[in-house]
Amino acid sequence: MPRVPILPENRTAGDAERVPTLKFTTKGECQRILCLETVIVEGKRVVAPVQVWVHTFKAPKIMDGQPLQKLRDSKDPSKGMEWDLDFIGESLCLGDSETMRGKGSDPANCLSCRANKDYPEFVPPPKMYFCMNVLRYVIQAGKTWNVARPFQANVVPWKLTEKRFNKLIEISQELANGTVQVFTGQTVAKDLSLVDLRLGPCEDTGYQKYEIAVAEGIAVARSSEQIQSYVIKNIWTQENRASEKQLEEAVARRQVNQTYLQADIDRCLDQWRTAKRGGTPSTESYGPLNGASGQDVSAGLADLLDEAESAPAPPSEDPFSVPQSDTHTASSQEPSGAAEPVLPPEPGELEAAAGPGGLDMFAPEPDQPAAVAPDTPTAPDLLSAPDAVPSAAPGAESFDALLDSIENPA
């Protein structure tokens, strides 16, 4: 094999577009974020993440030619056994987006969708995920959501399951109809992009299990004109935000090489066939997309199903019953963008917000150290300034107008 020089032009495409996502790394950890990626719907701003579908391939583990099983519940053996599933791989669905939204599958354009259509017992349908850039604050140490001082934040992609996406819909509806009231100065927030979200405390880092709730008061990044301007110009920048393609790649790889996709499908089906036959290895191949060459994918389906019926029943009615988790690719301690935040002006140049929904509620408790993220530069204190002039928290219009003017210059 030839040698490959370690040069930028030889960087592999698989990792070049991937960026770290928001992730909890310790049990009990808390995070505080603000969702700012919005679109206009019927004259109103609505938070809008990117939508993707992901295929995941799992099959019973095979050792010495025999399929492995495990207790369904290690604490209660009476619940019986289930297949010990081997994670083979996952990739973004290659189906047409409009077709996927309407039908949830596109066998004509995606080899993985076609495998699910032909072998639904062994290849599950794609799962829906969402991803968007969020502003993540550096918060005080401990189980708290109070913003640390000096003020620091970065931009990171946030991967959402369908369940978490629906939770955000519930929160948005509660804000809109007044079920949850968050006062922003003299008004009540009606928009998810006006309030911070409290994530955690994390209950399980492996499954990324945590709760989502609305923080009190206006979003810290919107709480004063000075902080709004600083965040937009120096943190919430195009360079720091992941592109739509990068957001998709943050969820899963886009495997466009049909050979690799076919290899994963063949391995998945082979291990399932071996498990169903009680340990007899299989040599069949699924075949390429659209039947360009190789075996007809439908020819072996009847035989496969006959074998499944004649073989001993698996210990679980649902072979895919192992708990699913949010799989993230990297630690959340690293900013997602390429550019480091620029240090803000000196404290004397800024004013602090006060009054209802202001920043006084985020003052640290006495003798409580602030948590500083690695490689995040410290900055002059934006949350307080000597001789600050009290002012009402500004409305969303000034922030959104400034955001539009920066992102869409005349």
C-alpha positions as CSV (number, residue, x, y, z in Angstrom):
1,M,0.0,0.0,0.0
2,P,1.3,3.5,-0.7
3,R,2.3,6.0,2.0
4,V,0.1,9.0,2.6
5,P,1.7,12.2,3.7
6,I,0.2,13.9,6.7
7,L,-1.0,17.0,4.9
8,P,-4.3,19.0,5.0
9,E,-5.2,18.0,1.5
10,N,-5.2,14.3,2.6
11,R,-7.5,14.8,5.5
12,T,-10.3,12.1,5.5
13,A,-13.7,13.3,4.5
14,G,-15.4,11.3,7.3
15,D,-13.9,13.5,10.1
16,A,-13.4,16.8,8.3
17,E,-17.0,18.0,8.6
18,R,-17.8,16.6,12.1
19,V,-18.0,18.9,15.1
20,P,-18.4,18.2,18.8
21,T,-21.9,18.2,20.2
22,L,-23.4,19.1,23.5
23,K,-22.8,16.2,25.9
24,F,-22.9,15.5,29.6
25,T,-19.7,14.0,30.9
26,T,-20.4,13.6,34.6
27,K,-23.4,12.5,36.6
28,G,-25.2,15.4,38.3
29,E,-23.8,17.9,35.7
30,C,-26.0,20.9,34.7
31,Q,-25.9,23.0,31.6
32,R,-27.7,26.2,30.6
33,I,-28.4,27.1,26.9
34,L,-30.2,29.5,24.7
35,C,-31.8,28.4,21.4
36,L,-31.3,31.2,18.8
37,E,-31.7,29.5,15.4
38,T,-35.1,30.6,14.2
39,V,-37.2,30.9,11.1
40,I,-40.2,33.2,10.4
41,V,-43.6,31.3,10.4
42,E,-46.7,33.4,10.0
43,G,-44.9,36.6,11.0
44,K,-43.4,35.0,14.2
45,R,-40.0,33.8,15.0
46,V,-39.9,30.0,15.7
47,V,-36.9,27.9,16.8
48,A,-36.1,25.5,14.0
49,P,-33.5,22.7,14.1
50,V,-32.2,20.6,11.2
51,Q,-34.1,17.3,10.7
52,V,-32.3,14.1,9.7
53,W,-33.0,10.4,9.6
54,V,-30.4,7.8,10.9
55,H,-30.1,4.1,10.1
56,T,-28.6,2.0,12.9
57,F,-27.5,-1.6,12.4
58,K,-27.5,-4.0,15.3
59,A,-27.4,-7.9,15.4
60,P,-26.7,-10.6,17.9
61,K,-23.1,-11.0,18.9
62,I,-21.5,-14.2,17.5
63,M,-18.7,-15.9,19.5
64,D,-17.2,-19.2,18.2
65,G,-20.0,-19.5,15.7
66,Q,-22.7,-19.2,18.4
67,P,-25.1,-16.3,19.1
68,L,-24.9,-14.7,22.5
69,Q,-27.7,-13.9,24.9
70,K,-28.0,-11.9,28.1
71,L,-30.4,-11.4,30.9
72,R,-33.1,-8.9,30.0
73,D,-32.8,-7.5,33.5
74,S,-29.7,-8.3,35.5
75,K,-31.6,-7.5,38.8
76,D,-34.5,-9.7,37.9
77,P,-33.6,-13.0,36.2
78,S,-37.3,-14.0,36.0
79,K,-37.7,-11.6,33.1
80,G,-35.8,-14.0,30.9
81,M,-33.1,-13.7,28.3
82,E,-32.7,-11.5,25.2
83,W,-30.2,-11.2,22.3
84,D,-26.9,-9.5,23.2
85,L,-26.8,-7.1,20.3
86,D,-23.6,-6.0,18.6
87,F,-23.5,-2.4,17.3
88,I,-22.4,-2.6,13.7
89,G,-22.8,0.9,12.5
90,E,-25.0,3.9,11.8
91,S,-25.3,6.4,8.9
92,L,-27.4,9.2,7.7
93,C,-30.3,8.1,5.5
94,L,-29.7,8.9,1.8
95,G,-33.4,9.2,1.0
96,D,-35.0,12.3,-0.5
97,S,-36.0,14.7,2.3
98,E,-39.5,15.3,1.1
99,T,-40.1,11.6,0.6
100,M,-38.8,10.9,4.1
101,R,-41.1,13.5,5.6
102,G,-44.1,12.0,3.9
103,K,-43.4,8.3,4.2
104,G,-40.5,7.8,6.6
105,S,-38.7,5.6,4.1
106,D,-37.2,5.9,0.6
107,P,-36.1,2.5,-0.8
108,A,-35.6,3.9,-4.3
109,N,-32.8,6.2,-3.2
110,C,-31.4,4.6,0.0
111,L,-29.9,1.2,0.2
112,S,-30.6,1.0,4.0
113,C,-34.3,1.9,3.5
114,R,-34.5,-0.9,0.9
115,A,-32.9,-3.4,3.3
116,N,-35.5,-2.4,5.9
117,K,-38.3,-2.9,3.4
118,D,-37.0,-6.4,2.4
119,Y,-35.9,-7.5,5.9
120,P,-37.9,-5.5,8.4
121,E,-37.4,-8.2,11.1
122,F,-33.6,-7.6,11.1
123,V,-33.1,-4.1,9.7
124,P,-35.0,-1.5,11.6
125,P,-36.5,1.7,10.0
126,P,-34.5,4.9,10.2
127,K,-35.0,7.0,13.4
128,M,-35.6,10.8,13.2
129,Y,-33.2,13.2,14.9
130,F,-32.8,16.9,15.1
131,C,-29.8,19.2,15.6
132,M,-29.2,22.9,16.0
133,N,-26.6,25.4,17.2
134,V,-27.2,26.7,20.7
135,L,-25.5,29.2,22.9
136,R,-24.1,27.4,25.9
137,Y,-23.1,29.4,29.0
138,V,-20.3,28.6,31.4
139,I,-22.0,28.1,34.7
140,Q,-20.9,28.0,38.3
141,A,-19.5,24.8,39.7
142,G,-21.8,22.4,41.4
143,K,-25.5,21.5,40.8
144,T,-26.5,24.9,39.7
145,W,-27.5,26.8,36.6
146,N,-26.2,30.2,37.7
147,V,-24.1,31.9,35.0
148,A,-20.4,32.1,36.0
149,R,-18.5,35.3,36.3
150,P,-16.8,36.6,34.3
151,F,-19.4,36.0,31.6
152,Q,-18.4,33.3,29.1
153,A,-20.2,31.3,26.5
154,N,-19.7,29.2,23.3
155,V,-21.6,27.8,20.5
156,V,-22.2,24.0,20.3
157,P,-24.6,21.8,18.2
158,W,-27.4,20.2,20.3
159,K,-28.6,16.8,19.1
160,L,-32.2,16.1,19.8
161,T,-34.2,12.8,19.8
162,E,-37.9,12.9,18.8
163,K,-38.8,12.8,22.5
164,R,-36.7,15.9,23.3
165,F,-37.9,17.7,20.2
166,N,-41.5,17.1,21.3
167,K,-40.6,18.4,24.8
168,L,-39.4,21.7,23.2
169,I,-42.8,21.9,21.3
170,E,-44.5,21.5,24.7
171,I,-42.4,24.2,26.3
172,S,-43.1,26.5,23.3
173,Q,-46.8,26.0,23.6
174,E,-46.7,26.6,27.3
175,L,-44.9,29.9,26.8
176,A,-47.3,30.9,24.0
177,N,-50.5,30.3,26.0
178,G,-49.2,31.6,29.3
179,T,-49.1,28.3,31.1
180,V,-45.4,29.0,31.8
181,Q,-44.8,32.7,32.5
182,V,-41.3,34.2,32.2
183,F,-41.2,37.9,32.8
184,T,-38.8,39.8,30.6
185,G,-38.9,43.3,32.0
186,Q,-42.5,44.5,31.7
187,T,-43.7,41.8,29.4
188,V,-44.0,38.0,29.4
189,A,-41.9,35.9,27.0
190,K,-44.0,34.1,24.4
191,D,-41.0,32.7,22.4
192,L,-38.6,29.9,23.1
193,S,-35.7,32.0,21.8
194,L,-36.3,34.6,24.6
195,V,-35.6,32.3,27.5
196,D,-32.7,30.1,28.7
197,L,-33.2,26.4,29.1
198,R,-31.9,24.5,32.1
199,L,-30.6,21.0,31.2
200,G,-30.0,18.4,33.9
201,P,-28.9,17.4,36.4
202,C,-27.6,14.5,34.3
203,E,-28.9,11.2,35.6
204,D,-27.0,8.9,33.3
205,T,-24.0,9.9,31.1
206,G,-24.2,6.7,29.0
207,Y,-27.8,7.3,27.9
208,Q,-27.5,11.1,28.2
209,K,-30.5,11.2,30.5
210,Y,-31.5,14.7,31.7
211,E,-34.5,16.9,32.1
212,I,-35.3,20.2,30.2
213,A,-36.9,23.1,32.0
214,V,-37.3,26.9,31.5
215,A,-34.9,29.1,33.5
216,E,-36.4,32.1,35.4
217,G,-36.2,35.6,33.8
218,I,-35.1,36.7,30.4
219,A,-32.3,34.9,28.7
220,V,-28.9,36.1,30.1
221,A,-27.7,36.8,26.5
222,R,-30.7,39.2,26.0
223,S,-30.6,40.8,29.4
224,S,-28.7,44.0,28.4
225,E,-28.0,45.8,25.1
226,Q,-24.3,45.5,25.7
227,I,-24.3,41.7,26.3
228,Q,-26.6,41.2,23.3
229,S,-24.2,43.1,21.1
230,Y,-21.2,41.3,22.4
231,V,-22.7,37.9,22.1
232,I,-23.8,38.5,18.5
233,K,-20.6,40.1,17.3
234,N,-18.1,37.9,19.1
235,I,-19.6,34.5,20.0
236,W,-22.8,33.9,17.9
237,T,-20.9,34.4,14.6
238,Q,-21.0,32.5,11.3
239,E,-17.5,31.2,12.0
240,N,-18.5,29.7,15.3
241,R,-21.8,28.2,14.2
242,A,-21.9,24.8,12.4
243,S,-23.4,24.8,8.9
244,E,-26.5,22.7,8.1
245,K,-24.3,20.0,6.6
246,Q,-22.1,20.0,9.8
247,L,-25.2,19.8,11.9
248,E,-26.3,16.7,10.0
249,E,-22.8,15.2,10.2
250,A,-22.9,15.9,14.0
251,V,-25.7,13.4,14.3
252,A,-24.2,10.6,12.2
253,R,-21.9,10.1,9.3
254,R,-23.1,10.4,5.7
255,Q,-21.9,7.2,4.2
256,V,-22.2,7.7,0.4
257,N,-19.9,4.8,-0.4
258,Q,-22.3,2.1,-1.3
259,T,-19.6,-0.6,-0.7
260,Y,-19.3,0.3,2.9
261,L,-23.1,0.5,3.3
262,Q,-23.6,-2.9,1.7
263,A,-20.9,-4.4,4.0
264,D,-22.7,-3.2,7.1
265,I,-26.0,-4.6,5.8
266,D,-24.5,-7.9,4.8
267,R,-22.8,-8.2,8.3
268,C,-26.1,-7.4,10.0
269,L,-28.1,-9.9,8.0
270,D,-25.4,-12.5,8.3
271,Q,-25.3,-12.3,12.1
272,W,-29.1,-12.5,12.3
273,R,-29.2,-15.5,10.0
274,T,-26.5,-17.1,12.2
275,A,-28.5,-16.5,15.3
276,K,-31.8,-17.8,13.8
277,R,-30.1,-20.9,12.6
278,G,-28.6,-21.5,16.0
279,G,-25.0,-20.9,14.9
280,T,-24.7,-21.9,11.2
281,P,-22.7,-19.2,9.5
282,S,-24.2,-17.6,6.3
283,T,-22.5,-16.8,3.1
284,E,-25.3,-14.9,1.4
285,S,-25.0,-11.3,0.2
286,Y,-27.6,-8.6,0.2
287,G,-26.6,-7.1,-3.1
288,P,-26.1,-3.5,-4.4
289,L,-28.8,-0.9,-4.7
290,N,-31.2,-1.1,-7.7
291,G,-30.0,-4.6,-8.5
292,A,-27.1,-3.4,-10.6
293,S,-25.3,-6.7,-10.0
294,G,-25.2,-9.6,-7.5
295,Q,-28.0,-11.6,-6.0
296,D,-31.7,-10.6,-6.3
297,V,-32.5,-9.2,-2.9
298,S,-36.0,-10.7,-2.9
299,A,-34.9,-14.2,-3.9
300,G,-33.7,-15.2,-0.5
301,L,-36.4,-13.5,1.6
302,A,-38.8,-16.5,1.6
303,D,-36.0,-18.9,2.6
304,L,-34.9,-16.6,5.3
305,L,-38.4,-16.3,6.8
306,D,-38.9,-20.1,6.5
307,E,-35.7,-20.6,8.4
308,A,-36.8,-18.1,11.0
309,E,-40.1,-19.9,11.5
310,S,-38.4,-23.3,11.8
311,A,-35.7,-22.2,14.1
312,P,-36.2,-22.0,17.9
313,A,-38.0,-18.8,18.9
314,P,-35.7,-16.1,20.3
315,P,-35.8,-15.3,24.0
316,S,-37.3,-11.9,23.3
317,E,-40.4,-11.1,21.2
318,D,-38.6,-7.9,20.1
319,P,-35.0,-8.5,19.2
320,F,-34.4,-4.7,19.2
321,S,-35.6,-4.2,22.8
322,V,-32.3,-3.1,24.2
323,P,-32.6,0.5,25.4
324,Q,-31.6,3.2,22.9
325,S,-29.4,6.1,23.9
326,D,-28.3,9.5,22.5
327,T,-25.0,8.7,21.0
328,H,-22.7,11.8,20.8
329,T,-19.4,12.0,19.2
330,A,-17.3,14.2,21.4
331,S,-17.1,16.0,24.7
332,S,-19.2,19.1,25.2
333,Q,-16.2,21.0,26.7
334,E,-14.9,22.1,23.4
335,P,-16.5,25.0,21.4
336,S,-18.0,23.9,18.2
337,G,-16.7,26.7,16.0
338,A,-13.3,27.2,14.6
339,A,-12.8,30.7,16.0
340,E,-12.2,31.5,19.7
341,P,-14.5,34.2,21.3
342,V,-13.0,37.7,21.2
343,L,-12.4,39.4,24.5
344,P,-15.2,42.0,25.2
345,P,-14.7,45.7,26.1
346,E,-13.5,46.8,29.5
347,P,-16.1,46.6,32.3
348,G,-16.4,50.4,32.5
349,E,-17.7,50.5,28.9
350,L,-20.7,48.3,29.7
351,E,-23.9,48.7,31.7
352,A,-25.6,46.0,33.8
353,A,-29.2,45.2,33.6
354,A,-31.4,45.4,36.7
355,G,-35.0,45.0,37.7
356,P,-37.4,42.1,37.0
357,G,-35.7,39.5,34.8
358,G,-32.3,41.3,35.2
359,L,-29.0,39.8,36.1
360,D,-29.0,40.2,39.9
361,M,-30.5,36.7,40.2
362,F,-27.4,35.2,38.6
363,A,-25.0,36.6,41.2
364,P,-22.8,33.8,42.6
365,E,-23.2,32.7,46.1
366,P,-20.4,33.7,48.6
367,D,-17.3,31.6,48.4
368,Q,-18.6,29.6,45.4
369,P,-16.0,29.1,42.7
370,A,-16.9,29.6,39.1
371,A,-16.5,26.7,36.7
372,V,-14.2,27.7,33.8
373,A,-14.3,25.5,30.7
374,P,-11.0,24.3,29.3
375,D,-9.5,26.5,26.6
376,T,-12.3,29.1,27.2
377,P,-10.6,32.6,27.6
378,T,-11.7,34.5,30.7
379,A,-13.1,38.0,30.1
380,P,-13.9,41.2,32.0
381,D,-17.1,40.9,34.0
382,L,-20.1,41.6,31.7
383,L,-22.6,40.8,34.4
384,S,-21.9,43.8,36.7
385,A,-20.1,47.1,36.4
386,P,-19.5,49.9,39.0
387,D,-21.9,52.8,38.9
388,A,-24.2,50.9,36.5
389,V,-27.4,52.7,35.5
390,P,-30.5,50.5,36.1
391,S,-32.5,49.9,32.9
392,A,-35.3,47.6,31.9
393,A,-34.5,44.5,30.1
394,P,-34.8,45.2,26.3
395,G,-37.4,43.4,24.2
396,A,-36.7,40.8,21.6
397,E,-37.1,43.4,18.7
398,S,-33.7,45.1,19.4
399,F,-31.8,41.8,19.6
400,D,-33.5,40.3,16.5
401,A,-33.0,43.5,14.5
402,L,-29.3,43.5,15.4
403,L,-29.1,39.8,14.5
404,D,-30.7,40.4,11.2
405,S,-28.5,43.4,10.4
406,I,-25.3,41.4,11.1
407,E,-26.4,38.2,9.3
408,N,-28.0,40.0,6.4
409,P,-26.1,43.2,5.8
410,A,-27.6,45.6,3.3
